[in-house]
Amino acid sequence: MTVRRVMGIETEYGIVIPGDPGANPMVASGDVVTAYAASRGIRPARASWDYADEAPLRDARGFDMGRGMAHPSQLTDVEDPTLANVVLTNGARLYVDHAHPEYSSPEVTNPRDAVVWDRAGELVMREAVARLATVPPGVNLYKNNADGKGVSYGTHENYLMARSTPFANIVKHLTPFFVVRQVMCGSGRVGIGVDSRTPGYQIAQRSDFFEVEVGLETTLKRPIINTRDEPHAVADRYRRLHVILGDANHCDVANLLKMGSTSLVLGMIEADVLKDDLSVRRPVATLHDVSHDLTLQAKLELVDGRRMTALELLTEYFDRAHAWAHAVADGAPDADTVEVLHWWGTVLDTLTRDPMDARRLVDWVAKLAVLEGYRERDSLGWGDPRLKAVDLQWSDVRADRGLAHRLAATGRVEVLVDEADVRHAVDHAPTDTRAWFRGECLRRFADDVVAASWDSVIFDVAGQRTLQRVPMLEPLKGTEAGIGDLVRGAPDAASLLRALAAAGSEDPRRDASEV
């Protein structure tokens, strides 16, 4: 039992063009991508996305949605040549998605690295903003999930799971966890309802936008459990759980817990150790109710008739995860698991004692403390537009303007990862997943790479009549330890491809063309 698994975070950033509310956000988002690519010497035409293995309409419940029935936003397997789309040397994807610039982190193997490479995405966006500031009016970017006017954009999580795990078990045990997870990981929002029309403050930015329990959609009729079955890996071995419910986090502890606690719950589901049913009645309505309850005292009703608070239900999951992790590891879980369990228990204890005591650890509490300071100083009601402005400024990516960044810089929130590691992650991929191969190919052989994806790199090598596609269906292959010597020893892309083919032919366990 461990938190370690292949995982990653995709974040769409809110975008504002100062002084020009009628500006086209898709064009502005494209400017963000191309500005950053130019700052790193990346030519978008030579580092685009390989769509060959995309299957966004395949449903984990055993069917494919017909293309004629799908909303256009679901057709992510069709290249739009008008939209900027690049692969970075850190293995990430930077592109325009639904009129927002999106940073999709490279694959990592543990929650701490997920935080590091997610934070690296903030620096990527900050660099783009700085570049565009020299060309008025420039752009402002915000790591948040709602514009306060009825539009929400996603921070999606991805977890690789065993394909053998029945999807019905995932739905059963993960739904109640997601209903209450927000009290640890919500980023807070001024306003109640999708359009923030009702004055107030709530725990999570995304919760009010969810309408159904299970479904394939991501931008309408949003489901608590998303059923997209697009593993980007060996399909009969792996399932990629695509989570669209979470908020964008600035607090390291909350971000670590978002990824780590979910990974532990998935581990228990895979091992089939969650025997009792913790399902809640009316999960969508309860999701909204939990987000609106700042006291954390409201009782949730379970299907078996029990009533408990969100914290009590989260504690049920924590106790099971803690006991199982120690039992499986003979009392000595790995360091990544110990770290997540430590902070999970600490946050639960702190929120139980007094939610406001968690201001150093949890986004929604940290933001609420700042907002309450303004409310007290200026006698502001929750409907005052100045509070919405503070809410927006909280998530500004600029270090000198973003309130969350300023709190971190002055030691008022807990920082878990070293800033030097985050800066390194801007240009370098994790060494222990296939992201390393993807990133190094872009670093060393950029002129020969015409496209890439999570599970492929495509080369256009001089003298070859066809493009050369290197598949990467095993996420834990293509690592520095596995093929670092081959990559570093290749003077050019053609030599690398020959070396990979030779190494594969000598190993009967793998295809000669796969890294």
C-alpha positions in Angstrom: 0.0 0.0 0.0 1.6 3.3 -1.1 0.7 6.7 -2.5 3.1 6.0 -5.3 1.6 5.6 -8.8 1.8 7.4 -12.1 -0.1 10.7 -11.8 -0.3 14.3 -13.0 -2.2 17.6 -13.0 -3.7 19.6 -15.8 -4.5 23.2 -15.1 -6.5 25.7 -17.3 -5.6 29.3 -16.3 -8.1 32.1 -16.2 -7.1 34.8 -18.6 -7.8 38.6 -18.6 -6.8 41.2 -21.2 -6.4 44.5 -19.3 -8.7 47.2 -20.6 -10.2 45.0 -23.3 -13.1 42.9 -22.1 -14.1 42.2 -25.7 -10.8 40.6 -26.6 -10.8 37.1 -28.1 -9.6 34.8 -25.3 -8.6 32.0 -27.7 -6.3 34.4 -29.5 -4.9 35.7 -26.2 -4.4 32.2 -24.9 -2.5 31.4 -28.1 -0.3 34.4 -27.5 0.5 33.0 -24.0 1.6 29.7 -25.5 3.7 31.2 -28.3 5.3 33.8 -26.1 6.5 31.1 -23.7 7.6 28.8 -26.5 9.6 31.7 -28.0 11.3 32.4 -24.7 12.6 28.8 -24.7 13.4 28.7 -28.4 10.6 26.2 -29.1 9.1 26.3 -32.6 5.4 25.1 -32.3 5.4 23.7 -35.8 8.2 21.3 -34.7 6.8 20.3 -31.4 3.1 19.8 -31.8 0.8 17.1 -30.4 0.4 13.6 -31.8 -3.4 12.8 -31.8 -3.1 9.3 -33.1 -4.0 7.5 -29.8 -6.5 10.0 -28.5 -10.0 8.5 -27.7 -12.0 11.0 -25.8 -15.4 9.4 -26.4 -14.5 6.0 -25.1 -16.5 5.4 -21.9 -15.3 3.3 -19.0 -18.8 1.8 -18.7 -18.1 -0.2 -21.9 -19.2 1.9 -24.9 -18.1 4.7 -27.1 -20.2 7.8 -27.4 -21.2 8.6 -31.0 -19.4 11.6 -32.4 -22.7 13.1 -33.5 -23.9 13.0 -29.9 -20.8 14.6 -28.5 -20.5 18.3 -27.6 -17.7 19.9 -29.6 -15.7 20.5 -26.5 -15.3 16.7 -26.1 -13.6 16.2 -29.4 -10.1 16.7 -28.1 -8.7 14.2 -30.7 -9.0 16.6 -33.6 -6.2 19.0 -34.2 -7.1 22.7 -34.6 -4.2 24.3 -36.6 -5.3 27.7 -35.4 -4.6 26.9 -31.8 -1.1 26.9 -30.2 0.1 23.6 -28.9 3.7 22.7 -27.8 5.5 20.1 -25.8 8.1 21.4 -23.4 11.5 20.0 -22.4 10.1 19.2 -18.9 7.8 16.7 -20.6 4.7 18.9 -20.1 2.1 20.0 -22.7 1.3 23.7 -23.1 -1.6 24.5 -25.3 -4.9 26.3 -25.8 -7.9 24.4 -24.4 -11.5 25.8 -24.4 -10.2 29.4 -24.7 -7.8 29.1 -21.8 -4.0 28.4 -21.8 -3.5 25.0 -20.2 -0.4 23.5 -18.6 -0.6 19.7 -18.4 2.2 18.5 -16.2 4.5 15.6 -17.1 3.8 12.2 -15.5 5.3 11.8 -12.0 5.3 8.9 -9.6 4.4 10.5 -6.2 2.4 13.4 -4.8 5.4 15.6 -3.8 6.6 15.6 -7.4 3.1 16.4 -8.6 3.3 19.5 -6.5 6.7 20.4 -7.8 5.8 20.1 -11.5 2.4 21.8 -10.9 4.2 24.7 -9.3 6.6 24.7 -12.3 3.5 25.4 -14.4 2.9 28.6 -12.4 6.4 29.8 -13.4 5.8 28.9 -17.0 2.7 31.1 -17.0 4.4 33.9 -15.1 7.2 34.0 -17.7 4.5 34.2 -20.5 2.8 37.1 -18.7 6.2 38.9 -18.3 7.0 38.5 -22.0 3.6 39.8 -23.1 3.8 42.7 -20.7 6.2 44.3 -23.2 3.4 44.3 -25.9 0.5 46.3 -24.5 -2.1 45.6 -23.3 -0.5 42.3 -22.3 -2.4 39.6 -20.4 -3.0 38.6 -16.8 -3.3 35.0 -15.8 -5.0 33.4 -12.8 -4.6 30.0 -11.3 -8.2 29.6 -10.3 -11.4 27.8 -11.5 -14.2 30.3 -11.8 -14.6 33.8 -13.2 -17.4 34.8 -10.8 -19.8 35.2 -13.7 -20.9 31.7 -14.4 -17.9 30.2 -16.2 -15.7 27.5 -14.7 -12.5 26.0 -16.0 -10.8 22.9 -14.8 -7.9 21.6 -12.8 -7.9 17.9 -13.7 -6.1 15.1 -11.9 -4.9 11.9 -13.6 -4.1 8.6 -11.8 -3.0 5.4 -13.5 -4.9 2.4 -12.0 -5.0 -1.3 -12.6 -7.5 -2.1 -15.5 -8.7 -5.1 -13.5 -10.4 -2.9 -10.9 -14.1 -2.9 -11.5 -15.3 0.5 -12.5 -18.4 0.1 -10.4 -16.2 -0.2 -7.3 -14.4 3.0 -8.2 -17.8 4.9 -8.4 -19.1 3.4 -5.2 -16.1 4.2 -3.0 -14.7 7.3 -4.6 -17.9 9.3 -4.9 -18.4 9.9 -1.1 -14.7 10.6 -0.7 -14.9 13.3 -3.5 -18.0 14.8 -1.9 -16.0 15.6 1.3 -12.4 15.8 0.1 -13.0 19.5 -0.7 -12.8 20.5 3.0 -9.0 19.7 2.8 -8.4 20.7 -0.8 -10.9 23.4 -1.8 -9.5 26.8 -2.8 -12.4 28.9 -1.7 -14.7 31.3 -3.6 -16.5 34.5 -3.0 -20.2 34.0 -4.0 -22.6 31.1 -3.9 -24.1 29.4 -7.1 -22.6 29.0 -10.5 -22.8 32.7 -11.2 -21.8 33.8 -7.7 -25.0 35.8 -7.5 -25.8 34.9 -3.9 -23.5 36.7 -1.4 -21.3 34.5 0.7 -18.2 32.4 0.7 -17.7 28.7 0.0 -15.1 26.1 0.4 -14.5 25.0 -3.2 -14.6 26.8 -6.5 -15.8 23.9 -8.6 -18.5 22.2 -6.5 -21.5 24.3 -7.6 -20.8 23.5 -11.2 -21.4 19.7 -10.9 -24.7 18.3 -11.9 -24.5 14.5 -12.1 -22.9 11.7 -10.3 -21.3 9.8 -13.3 -20.7 10.8 -16.9 -18.3 11.4 -19.8 -18.7 15.1 -20.1 -16.2 17.7 -18.7 -17.6 21.1 -19.7 -21.3 20.5 -19.3 -23.4 18.2 -17.1 -20.2 17.8 -15.1 -20.0 14.5 -13.2 -18.4 13.8 -9.9 -16.9 10.7 -11.5 -15.7 11.1 -15.0 -15.9 8.0 -17.2 -13.4 8.9 -20.0 -11.5 5.7 -20.8 -8.3 7.0 -22.4 -5.4 5.4 -20.6 -2.5 6.8 -22.7 -0.9 3.5 -21.8 -1.3 -0.3 -22.4 -5.0 -0.4 -22.5 -5.5 -4.0 -21.2 -3.3 -3.3 -18.2 -4.0 0.3 -17.2 -6.9 2.6 -16.6 -6.3 6.4 -16.3 -8.8 7.9 -13.8 -9.5 11.4 -15.1 -10.7 13.5 -12.1 -12.3 16.8 -13.0 -13.7 17.8 -9.6 -10.7 19.4 -7.9 -9.7 23.0 -7.5 -6.4 24.6 -8.4 -4.3 24.8 -5.2 -1.7 27.3 -4.1 -1.0 25.8 -0.7 1.5 22.9 -1.0 -0.1 20.9 1.8 -3.5 21.0 0.2 -2.1 20.1 -3.2 -0.1 17.2 -1.7 -3.2 16.0 0.1 -5.4 16.3 -3.0 -3.1 13.9 -4.9 -1.9 11.8 -2.0 -5.2 11.1 -0.2 -6.9 10.2 -3.5 -4.1 7.8 -4.5 -4.4 6.1 -1.1 -8.2 5.7 -1.5 -7.6 4.3 -5.1 -5.1 1.9 -3.6 -7.7 0.6 -1.2 -10.2 0.3 -4.0 -7.8 -1.7 -6.2 -7.0 -4.0 -3.2 -10.8 -4.4 -2.5 -10.4 -3.7 1.2 -13.2 -1.1 1.5 -15.9 -3.6 2.4 -18.4 -1.3 4.2 -20.5 1.2 2.2 -19.8 4.9 2.9 -22.1 6.2 0.2 -24.0 9.4 0.8 -27.5 10.2 -0.2 -28.0 12.8 -2.9 -24.2 13.1 -3.6 -24.5 16.0 -6.0 -26.7 18.1 -3.7 -24.5 17.0 -0.7 -21.4 18.1 -2.7 -22.9 21.6 -2.9 -24.0 21.6 0.7 -20.5 20.7 2.0 -19.0 23.5 0.0 -21.4 26.0 1.5 -20.8 24.9 5.1 -17.9 26.9 6.5 -18.5 25.6 10.0 -17.9 21.9 8.9 -20.6 21.0 11.4 -23.5 20.0 9.1 -24.5 16.4 9.1 -24.4 14.3 5.9 -26.8 11.4 5.5 -25.4 8.1 4.4 -27.4 5.5 2.5 -27.3 3.2 5.4 -29.0 5.8 7.6 -25.9 7.0 9.5 -25.3 10.8 9.8 -21.9 12.3 10.1 -20.1 15.5 9.3 -17.7 15.8 6.3 -14.8 15.7 8.7 -16.0 12.6 10.3 -16.5 10.9 6.9 -13.0 12.0 5.8 -11.7 10.6 9.1 -13.3 7.2 8.3 -11.3 7.1 5.0 -8.1 8.3 6.8 -8.3 5.7 9.5 -8.7 2.9 7.0 -5.9 4.2 4.8 -3.6 4.6 7.8 -4.3 1.1 9.2 -4.0 -0.5 5.8 -0.8 1.3 4.8 0.9 0.2 8.0 -0.4 -3.4 7.8 0.7 -4.0 4.3 4.1 -2.5 4.9 4.6 -4.3 8.3 4.4 -1.0 10.1 6.9 0.8 7.9 5.3 2.6 4.9 7.5 4.3 2.4 8.4 8.0 3.0 6.0 9.4 0.4 3.1 7.5 2.1 4.2 8.6 5.6 4.3 12.3 4.5 0.8 12.2 3.1 -0.6 10.4 6.1 1.1 12.9 8.4 -0.4 15.9 6.7 -3.8 14.2 6.2 -4.1 13.6 10.0 -2.7 17.0 10.8 -5.2 18.8 8.6 -8.1 16.8 9.9 -7.1 17.4 13.5 -6.6 21.1 12.9 -9.9 21.6 11.0 -11.8 19.7 13.8 -10.3 21.9 16.5 -11.1 25.2 14.6 -11.2 25.5 10.8 -9.4 28.9 11.0 -6.4 27.3 12.6 -5.7 25.6 9.2 -4.9 28.9 7.5 -1.3 27.8 7.0 -2.3 24.6 5.4 -5.5 24.8 3.4 -6.3 27.2 0.6 -9.9 28.1 1.4 -9.1 28.9 5.0 -6.0 30.9 4.1 -8.0 33.0 1.6 -10.9 33.3 4.1 -8.6 34.8 6.7 -7.4 37.4 4.2 -10.9 38.3 3.2 -12.1 38.5 6.8 -9.3 41.0 7.3 -10.7 43.2 4.6 -14.3 42.7 5.8 -13.4 43.8 9.3 -11.3 46.7 8.2 -13.7 48.2 5.8 -17.0 46.8 7.1 -17.7 44.9 3.9 -20.6 42.6 3.3 -20.1 39.4 1.2 -21.8 41.0 -1.7 -19.2 43.9 -2.0 -17.4 43.7 -5.4 -14.2 44.6 -3.7 -14.1 41.1 -2.1 -14.5 39.5 -5.5 -11.5 41.6 -6.7 -9.5 40.3 -3.7 -10.6 36.7 -4.6 -9.2 37.2 -8.1 -6.0 38.8 -6.9 -5.4 35.8 -4.7 -4.7 33.6 -7.7 -2.7 36.1 -9.9 0.4 34.3 -11.2 2.6 37.3 -10.7 4.8 37.0 -7.7 4.3 40.7 -6.6 0.5 40.7 -7.2 -0.8 37.3 -6.3 -1.8 37.3 -2.7 -1.2 33.6 -2.3 2.4 34.0 -3.5 2.9 36.9 -1.1 1.7 34.8 1.8 4.1 32.1 0.9 7.0 34.5 0.5 6.4 35.9 3.9 6.1 32.5 5.6 2.4 32.7 6.4 1.6 29.4 4.6 3.5 26.0 4.9 5.8 25.5 2.0 6.8 21.9 1.3 8.9 22.0 -1.8 12.1 23.8 -2.5 12.0 26.7 -4.9 15.2 25.6 -6.6 13.5 22.2 -7.3 10.5 24.1 -8.9 12.8 26.2 -11.0 14.6 23.1 -12.2 11.3 21.5 -13.0 10.5 24.3 -15.5 13.0 22.9 -18.0 13.6 19.4 -16.8 11.3 16.3 -16.7 10.9 13.8 -13.9 13.6 11.2 -14.3 11.5 8.2 -13.3 8.8 8.2 -16.0 8.6 8.2 -19.8 8.4 12.0 -19.5 12.2 12.0 -19.2 12.5 10.6 -22.7 10.0 12.9 -24.1 11.6 16.0 -22.6 15.2 15.0 -23.5 14.2 14.4 -27.1 12.8 17.9 -27.2 16.0 19.2 -25.6 18.6 17.3 -27.6 16.9 16.7 -31.0 14.3 19.4 -31.3 14.8 19.9 -35.0 14.0 16.3 -35.7 10.9 16.0 -33.4 7.7 16.9 -35.3 5.2 15.7 -32.7 4.8 14.0 -29.4 2.1 12.9 -27.0 1.9 11.1 -23.6 2.6 7.8 -25.3 4.7 8.7 -28.4 7.5 10.8 -29.9 7.6 11.2 -33.7 10.8 12.0 -35.5 11.4 13.3 -39.0 14.9 12.1 -39.7 16.9 13.1 -42.8 17.3 10.2 -45.2 14.2 8.4 -43.9 11.2 8.2 -46.3 8.6 8.1 -43.5 8.2 9.6 -40.1 9.6 7.4 -37.3 7.2 7.0 -34.4 8.6 5.7 -31.0 5.7 4.3 -28.9 5.8 4.8 -25.1 2.9 2.8 -23.8 4.6 1.8 -20.6 4.8 4.9 -18.4 7.6 3.6 -16.3 9.9 2.9 -19.3 11.8 5.7 -21.1 13.3 6.7 -17.7 16.8 8.2 -17.2 17.9 5.0 -15.4 16.5 2.8 -18.2 17.8 4.5 -21.3 19.8 7.6 -20.2 23.1 6.2 -21.5 21.5 5.6 -24.9 20.1 9.1 -25.2 23.2 10.8 -23.9 25.4 8.7 -26.2 23.5 9.5 -29.4 25.0 12.4 -31.4 21.8 12.8 -33.4 18.2 11.5 -33.7 19.1 8.9 -36.3 21.7 7.4 -34.0 19.2 7.4 -31.1 16.6 5.5 -33.2 19.2 2.9 -34.2 20.4 2.5 -30.6 16.8 2.0 -29.4 16.0 -0.6 -32.0 19.2 -2.5 -31.2 18.5 -2.4 -27.5 15.0 -3.6 -28.1 16.0 -6.5 -30.3 18.3 -7.7 -27.6 15.5 -7.7 -25.0 12.8 -10.3 -25.8 10.5 -8.7 -23.3 9.8 -5.6 -25.3 9.1 -4.5 -28.8 12.2 -3.2 -30.6 10.5 0.1 -31.4 9.4 0.9 -27.8 11.7 2.7 -25.4 
